């Protein structure tokens, strides 16, 4: 390997090389350009939203799962029975979860916590469902999902 220090002059002395190696600079600039090209579309997303037209996998209904419905008036139903207060919902959730855990322990089954399936009217305010989610999480449920109707003509397969 050799190194180019500079070109010899008339007197035979070599002058230091004053050229800049631009290859690393170009490499860095290309990497930055690629990063910006990838991240800018992600950062510049707009807000206008019209979402729930969902098509997803069908749920497997288990008897231990809790079905909660919320209507447009923010009335909460456990199955078909109306729940009057959040405290009543919390008590029912804790009782149901404890009963299911005891049932599974008595049968010697591997502990598999039940899920909460929430059916919410599309015209209700989100705070109605948000309160139910928060209350059921406080009761100890770890899996909370939403039941929705797929758009007409949607085919879902497993």
N, C-alpha and C positions, 0 to 999 in steps of 0.2 A: 504494500500500500504506500501511496505517496500523498503528499500534501502540497497544494499549490499555495505558496506564500505570497507571491507577487511576480511581476515581470522584471527582468534585469534592466537596468538603465545603462547609459553610455559609459558610466564609470564602473559598471560591474556590480553595483549595489542593487539589492532587490528591495522594491518598495512594498509596503504592506498592501494587501488586497482590500479594496474599499467597496466591493460589490456585496449586496445583501442576498442571502439565500432566501428566495421567496417561496420555495416549495412548502415548508411547514406553514407559512402564512396562508397559502392557497388551500392547503388541507384543512386548516382550522376554519377558514371561511366557508368551505363547502359543507363541512359538518354542521356549522351553525345555520347555514341556509336550509339544509335538510330538516334540522330540528324545528325551525320556524315554519317551514312548509307543512309539517305534520301537526304542530300544536296550534297554529292560528285558527284553523277551522273548528277545532274543539273549543277554543276559548270564545269564539264569536258566535255562539249559539243564541238564537233569539228566543223571546219569551212566549209569543202566541201559542196557546196550547188547546188542543181538543183531543183528549185521549180515549177514555174507555170504550174502545171497540176491540175487545180482547178475544183471542183464540189461544187457549193453552191446553195443557194436558187435563183430562178429566180427573177429578179427585176420587180417591178411594174412600168410600164412606165406611167408617167403623162405628160400631154402636157406642163406643165410649167417647167419641168426638162430641163437642158441644156445638150446637147450631144456634146462633143468635141472629135475629133479624132486627133491623132498624128502619122505621118508616120515615116518611117525609116530615112528620111532626116530632121527630127525635124520640119517639116511643120505642123502647127496647123490649124485645120478646125473647124469652129463653124457650126455644121450641115454639109452642103456641101460647105460652103463659106470659102475660105482661109483667114486666119488672118495673116497680114504681120508683125506686131510688138507686143511686150508685152503690150505696151501702148494701142494699139487698142483693145487687148483682155481685158485689165483692164476696159477700157471705156465701152465696150460692156457688160461686166459682171455687172458693176455698174448700167448701164441703164436697163438691163434685170431684175435685182433684185429689183430696185426701181419700175419698171412698175408692177411687180408681186405683190409687197406689196401694191401698190395703188389699183390694181384690187381687191385684197382680202378685203381691207378696204372699198372700194366702195360697194362691195356685202355684207358687214357685216359678212364675214366669219372669223372663228378663224384663226389667222395668222399661216400659215404653210409654211416655207421657202422652195423654190425649191432645188433640188439636182443637182450636177454636175456629169455627168457620162462620164468618160474618157475611150476612146478606144485607146489603144496604141499597136503599132506593136511590136511583141515579139523580133525583132532584133534591136530595137532602143536603144539608150543610155538612162539611167535613168534620166540624167540631163534634157532631153527634157520634160519628164512628170513632173519632180520636179519643173521646171519653171512654168508649167501650174498650178500645184497644188498651188504653192505659190501665183501666180497672182490671182487665183480664191478666195483664202482665203482673200487676200487683198481687193478684190471686195466685200466681205461680205458673201460669201457662207460658210455655216457651215458643210454641208454634201457633201463629195466628195467621189465618189466610182469608181471602175474600172469594166469595162465590159470585160468579158473573155469568151472564148469558153470552155465548159466542154470537157474532154477527150471523145473519141468515146466510146459508150456503157454505158455512165453514165446516170443514171436515178435520177432526182431530184424531190422531192415532197415537198409540203408545209405542 
